[in-house]
Amino acid sequence: MEGESEIEVIHSWSAPRSLSTSLMYSFAQRDDMEVLDEPLYANFLRVTGLDRPYREELLSKMDSDGNKVVKEVIYGPGEKRYRYCKHIAKQRVPGLTTDLMKKGKHFILIRNPLHILPSFDKVVPPSFLELGLSDLVSVYTELCHMGQPPPIIDAEDLQKDAKVVLRGLCESLGIPFQKSMLKWESGPKPIDGIWAPWWYGSVHKSTCFTTARLYPSPLPPQLYELLEQSLPFYNLLRRYAKRTLPFDKSSLPVPDLPVPANEKLLIWVGDELLPRDWAKVSVFDSVVQGGDAVWEGLRVYDGKIFKLNDHLDRLFDSAKALAFSNVPNRQEIKEAIFKTLISNGMFDNAHIRLTLTRGKKVTSGMSPAFNLYGCTLIVLAEWKPPVYDNSHGITLVTATTRRNSPNNLDSKIHHNNLINNILAKVEGNLAKADDAIMLDHDGFVSETNATNIFLVKRGRVLTPHADFCLPGITRVTVMDLVVKENFVLEERRISLSEFHTADEVWTTGTMGELTPVVMIDGRVIGNGEVGPVTRRLQKAYKELTSESGEPIPHNW
């Protein structure tokens, strides 16, 4: 045995029934580790006055002076290099010295309350406070505030691959991993607390981390509200676990965002603003059940929303064509848009995806008769410059997927059923083109998978009829500019070969503005450079966006 010396303390923070005892047994197998089972339990019972079957025995045999325990037991000298302290987060009661958190190394163990609640009430009636997930969030927040964000591990991950998780945890704690941590002897242990006979029956039968049961136990209906209260706290910590533990093999790597600033967005869903990761609609919503929604794309220029009322007119027309009920009014939608933009500080170079769904259903199914909650409004604003190369141009290929016919679904309804556009975009992606041209059922050009399309031939500007394509608002705006700039405008059916042999081609859309096309199906358009008519109209469009639009209200 080594002589007593200063010891490095490792704090494990968890809620009840989260495999914390199994994890304590795991660390106890190390040859460099001594273990303390809930050293602050007696202090917790003394301060809170809570009753337990073993309360009197515990208070008589265990020191209930929390600060004395911290100083002399937790941080006292030891005979091993490390000391592992298993803590239940709710036992961190007021009055404890700040040394408890400031010293040592900390990590957090979490477990889904859905897996805890069905068996929780064997000793203590379940409650939000007993579950202790809010206390774990407090532990995490305090450690982050001190500049020491702790690693977080999930019991479910531990059961899936204990070796990987324990190896990663040891790495995060700066201690070597030992294979001995993977197994222990069954039965009671000398390190067990006095409460072990009431709580540790199952773990005493174990010899390692076993795989969780494939199917969970039924959740008693009376615990449903408690699950609702607790789950957000678990999900919050779970999200941090995925961010902070690079050894978690259960999920895909976090992708880079096209615009990193969009990682921290506030998004309007229903009637409230939510952080990006919390912005979700119900699985009962019609947009999930059947793509039953309408949408608009809006762009913000220099403190103003371009063509806002035109877009809202089309949104209301689309909603009426689809027989939506309980549609929010124009002012309500505007207020949601303004609140979203102002809260995000977005006054320029931003794009809004505005969606209105038929709303949530009372039960799954196709019938709109199930939609009794009213519409769901979504305002997704992002920092987003034009998505295409408007300086040098893009390339297009022709897709085999045809644009919708009015016989099937009228393109004048700006709906969320975009599967044929997506299939065309898949073709474009596979051909390594920027987008794909879509034809109508007679083989004439309709639009691309995402934009309207124009061509120039011998000084005349042509664009397809808006029969099979969406009558885009940017399209109409550019058509007006063509006339204003004294070009001849012709709207008619146009064959694919006319686009192949055009002098200039461009596409239009809110997302990309006015985008030159320099190649279609391997044919170079004009001389392969942005043409003079395109540049002139780009300039006119830029001037129009800078001088018009609905101002975003300011409170300052």
N, C-alpha and C positions, 0 to 999 in steps of 0.2 A: 504494500500500500504506500502511496506517495504521502508525504507530509501535507498538512493542511496549507492551502495557499489561495490566492484570489482566483475566482472561477468565472468563466464566461457563461452568462445566463441566456437561455433561449426560451422565449415566452410563446406558448401556443394559445391563441384565443379562439374560442368556438362557442357554439350554442349547445344545449343538451342534445343527446342522441344523434351526434354527428360523426361517429367513429373516432371521437377524441380519445377514448380509452384505448382503442386498438392502436392509434398512433402513438400514444404514450408507451404502450408495451413495445412498439417497434423501436422507439428511441432508447428504451431501457436495455435493449440487446447489445448496444454498443459498448465497447470496452473502455470508452473515454467519457461516459455519460452517467450522471446520477439523476434521479427523477423525483419530482414532487407532484403529488396528486392533489390539485386544487388547494394550495396552501392558504388561500384567502377565504375558504368556505366558512370557517367559524366566525370570522369578522363579518361576513355577509349576513349570517343568521342573527348575530348580535345587533347589527345596525338596523336591519329590516324588521326584526321580530317575527319573521316567517316561521311557521311550524313545519317540522319534518318528523317522521317516525323516530329518527335517531338524533334529534336535536340535543337533548340533555347529555347523552353520551358524548356527542361531538364537542359540545362546549366545555365538558369536563376534561377532555383529553387533548384538545387542540387549542392553541393560543388564539384568542379572539381579538387581540390588539393588532389591527391591520398594519399599522406603521412599524410596529416592532417586528412583525413577521417579514415585512419587506426588507428591513435593515438586517435582521439577524438570521433569517431563514432563507429568504430568496436570494439576497445578495451577501450572505455570510460566507466565510471561507469554506472550502470543500476539499475533498480528497481526489477528485477527478478534474479533468480539464474543462468539462462542460456540465452545466446543470439545466435540465429540461423542466420547465414549469408548465403544467397543464392548467389553464385558467378557463372558467366559464365566464363569458363577457359580462353577464349581469352582476357578477361578484365584484366588479370594479365600481364600488359605491363611493359616494362623496366622502371627503375627509382623508383619503389615502394620499400619501406623499407623491409628489410629481416624479420622484426618482423611479417609481414603478415603470413609467412609460419612457422616461428619458434614457435609462440605462438598459443594457442588454440588447439582444436581437429579437425581433418580433415577427410572427407570421400569423395568418388567419386561416382557419379551417371552416368551410361552409358546407351546408347540405340543404338540398331542396326541401322546404317545409312540407311539400306534398308527400315526401317519403318519411317524414318524421311524425306527422300528426296522427295517422291511424293507430300508432302504438304508443303515443306519448302519455296517455292518461293512466298508465299502469300504476304509477306512484303519485303523481301530481296532476291535478286537473289542468288541461291545456289552457293557456292564455297568451296574449300577445307579449306580455312581460316575461312569462316563463320561457317562451321561445327564444327571446333574446337577440333577434336579428337586428333590431334597431341599435342595441348596444354594440354589436359588431361593426355597424356602420360608424358609430361614434369612435370606436377604437381606430378604425381605418382613417377617419377624418383627422383625428388628433395626431396620429403618427405622420400623416402627410403634411400637416401644418408644421411639424417639427423637422420637415425635410427628410423623413425616413419612411417613405411609402413601403408598407410590408408586402411581401409576396402573399398571394391568396391561392389556396388549393381547394378543390371541390372534392367532397367525399366520393362522388360518383366517378370522378377521374381516378381517384385512388383505388377504387374497386376494379376499374377497367385495366389499369396497368400500374401497379404499385411500384414496380422497379423504376419505371420512367419518371413517375411523379416524385418519388422519394429522392432519386438522384438529382432531379432538377431543384427540389427544395433544398437539399444540402448545398448545392452549388449557389443558390440564392443567399443562403445563410453563411456562406464562406467556410463550410466544414466539409471534410471528406465523406463521401458516401461509403457505407459498410454493408456488405451483403447480409450480414447478420440481422439487419433491420427487417428482413423480409419474413422471418419466422420467429415464433416464441412457443413456449410450452403452454399447454392448456391448464385451466384451473386458476384458483385465486393466487394473487401475487403479494409478496411482502410490501410492495409499494402501494397497494390499494388503500383508498380511504375507507373510513368507518362505514360509509354509505354503500359500499360495494355490494353487500347482500341484497339491497333493494334495486340496484341499477345494473349490475355487471353480469347478470346471469348468462346472457347470450354470449358476451365477449369471452367469458371464462371457458366456453366450449370451443372457442376458436384457437387456431394455431398460426393464422396468417390473415392477410386481407383477402377475403373471398369475393367472388363475383356477385354483384347484386342480383336479386331475383329478376327474371325477365319481365314479369308483370307485377305491378304494385298491388298493395292491398286496397280495398275499396275505401274511399274517403267518406266518413260518416257525414251525412248532410248537415248536422248541427255544427260541423267544423268548417263549413264552406266560407263563412264570413271571416273566420280567423285566417284561412288561407289567403283570402283577398287582401287582408291587412298586411300579411307577412311577405307575400311573394314579391312585391316591388323592392323590398330591402334585399332579398336574396338575389334578384335579377341584377340589381345595381352592383353588388359585390361580384357576382358571376362575370359581369362584363369586365370588371377590373382584373379578374383572374385571367381571362383570356388575353388581356393586354400585357400583363406583367409576367406571365409564365411562358417563356419561349419554348419550353419542352412539352407543352400541351399539344399532343398529336391528334386530338379529336376534331380539330377545325382547320379550315383552310387558312393560309396566311392572310393577314390584313392587307388588302390592296391599297395602292397609292391612289389618291383622288386626283382627277384632272386639274382641279383647283383646290389646293390644300386648305384655303380659308373656309371652304364649305364643310369642313369637319365639324364646325361648331355653328349649326344653324338652329333657328327657331322656326317651326313650321306650324301653320294653322291647320288643325284637324277638328271638324265639327264646330265647336264654339270656343276653342282655346288654343293658345300657343304652347307647343311642346318642343323639348330638345330633339335633335335629329334621331337619336336612337330610341326615343319614346313615341315618335310620331307614327302611329299605326291606326288602321281602321279595323273594325270588327270582322271576324270571319263570316259573320252573318250579313255583311254589307253587300249590296248588289254588285259593286264593282268586283268583288271577289267571287260571288256566286255566278256571275255571267257576263262580266265586263260591261255591266249596265251603268254607263256614266257618260257624261259629255265633258269636254275640256276646251281650254283656250291657252295659247301661248302669248305672253305679254313681255315687252321689253322696256326697261327703264333707261332714260337718257337724261342726264344732268338735272335730276330732281323731278322729272316728269315721266308719266306712263304714257307711252305712245299708243294712240288709237284705242284708249281704254273703253270708251262707250261703244265703239264699233264692235269690239270683242264681246262686251257684255250683251249687246243686241243679239249677236250670233249664239252666245251661250243660252240666252232665254229662248230663242227660236228652236235650238236643238232640244232643249228640255221640254218645250211644248210639243214638238213633233213626236217625242218619245212618251208623251203623256205623264210627265213627272207631276207629283202632287207635293204640296207644301214647300214650294220653291222659295228660298230666301229672296228678299227684294233687292233691288239695285243698290240702295244705300247700305244695306247690311253687308253685301259682298264687297263693296268699296271699302267700308270700314275695316273689314277683315284683311283686305289687301294692304291698306295703309298701315294698320297695326303691325302686320308682318314685316313690311319693309322698314318701318321706323325702328322696330325692336331689333332688327338685324343691322341697322345703320346702312341700309342699301339705298343709295340715291343716284347711282350711275353704274353702267356696265353690268346690270343685273337682268336676269330672265326669270319670269314667273310661269310656272305650270299651274294653271287654275283648273281644278277639277270639281265637278258637281255630280255626285252619284245619286241614284234613286233613293239611297239610304239603307238603313239596317232592316233586316227582315225579322219577323217573330219566329220563323222556322225556315230551314233551308228549302229551296224550291225556286221554280222559275217564275211563278205568278207574282205580278206586282201587287196583287191583293194582300200579300204578306208584308208589304212595306208600309208599316204603320207608325214609324218613328220620324218621318220627314227626311228630307235630303241631307246628305253629308257634304260639307264644303271643305275642300283641301286647297290651301294656298302654299305652294312650294316655291319659294324664292331662292335663287342661287346666284352667286357671283359667276357670271358666265359671259365671256366675250363671244362674238360670232363663232359658230362651231366649224366653219369652213374656211379655206384659204381664199379670201376675197381679193388678195393682191395678185396671186399667180394663177388661180383657177383650180378646178377639180376635174376628175375623170368620172365618166358614167359608163355603165353597161346596161343592156336591155334585159330585163327579167322575163322569165316564162310565166311568172305569176301575174294574172290579169287584175286590173283595177275593178272594183265593184261596179256592177251595173245598177241603175235605178230600179231595174226589175227585182233586184235582190236587196240592196240597201242603199238608199239615196245618200250620195256623198255630200249633199248639202246639210246633212245632220253630222255635226262634228263630234262623233261618238268615240268611245274607247275600244270598240271592236276593231283592232288594228292588225289582226293576225295576217291578213294578206299583205299588208305593208311590211310586216316583220319578215315574212317569207321572202319577199322581194329583196329586203335588206340583207338577208342571209346569202342570197345569190350574189349580191354586190360585194359582200365581205369575202366570199369564197373566190371571187374574181379579182380581189384586191383593188376594187374601185371604191370611190368615195360614196357613191349612192347608185341606185338602180332606177332606170326608166321603166315605167309600167304602161302597158298598152290597154286599150279598151277591148271589148269583146269582138270588134271588127278589125282589130290590128292597128288602129290609129293611136298615136301617142296621147296619153292622158296627163301624166305628171310623173314625178319621181316618187320613191317610197316615202319621202318626207317633205317635198316642196313642189310648188308649181314651176312651170318651165316656159321659157320664151326663146325665140330665135330671131335673128336678123338676116335678111336676104335682100341684097341690092337696095339697102336703105329702108326697107319696110320691116316693121316689127310684127311678129305673129305669135299667137299663143292659143292653145287648144280651148274649145268651149268648156265651160264648167258643168258638163253633164255627168261625166264619169269621175272628174277630179273635184277636189274641194275648192269652192270659190274663195280662195284665201284673201285675207284682208291686206296682206302685203302685196299680193297679186293685183288687187284692185288699185292699191296706192300707186304701184309702179305703172299700171295701165294709164292712170291719170297723168303721171309724170311724162309718159311717152307722148301723149297728146300735147301737154304743156310745153314740151321741148321741141314741138313741131315735127315729130316723126309721124309717119303713116302707121296706124295701128289696125291690125286685122285679126279678128277672133274667128277661127274656123277649125275644122278637122284637119290635122296635119299628120302626114305619114312619117314613118321612121327615117326613110331615105332623105326627106327634107331636112331633118335634123343632122344627118350625117354630112350633108353638103352645105350646111348653113355657113354664113360668113361669121356669125357670132351666136353664142348660146349662153343663157344665164338661167339660174333658178332663183326663186324668191320664197322667203319664209321668215317668220319672226325670229326663229332660232338662228338663221344664218344671214339674214338681210338679203342683199343682192349679190349672188355668187357667180363668177364667170365659170364656164365649162370649156375646157381646152381639148378634150378628147371624149368621143362616144364610140363604144364598141371597136376600139382600135383605130378609128378614123380621127385624124387631127382636124379640129374645128378651125376654119380660117387659116391663119398662119401659126396657130398654136399659142398665141399670146392673147392677153385681154384686149378686146377690141375697143375702138373709139366710142361707139354708141353705149357699150356697157359702162365704160369709165364716166361718160357724161351723165348717165342715169344714176350711177353710184354717187356721184357728187351731188346731184339734185336730191337724192334720197337722204343723204347725210345732212344737207341743209334743212330739209323738211323735219327730220327728227330733232334737230337742235332748236327749232323755233316753235314746235307745236307739242301738244300732249297735256295731260291733266296733272297739275302740280301735286306733289305729295305734301300734305299739310305738315307744318312745323309747329311744335309747341314751344319753341324758343326764339 
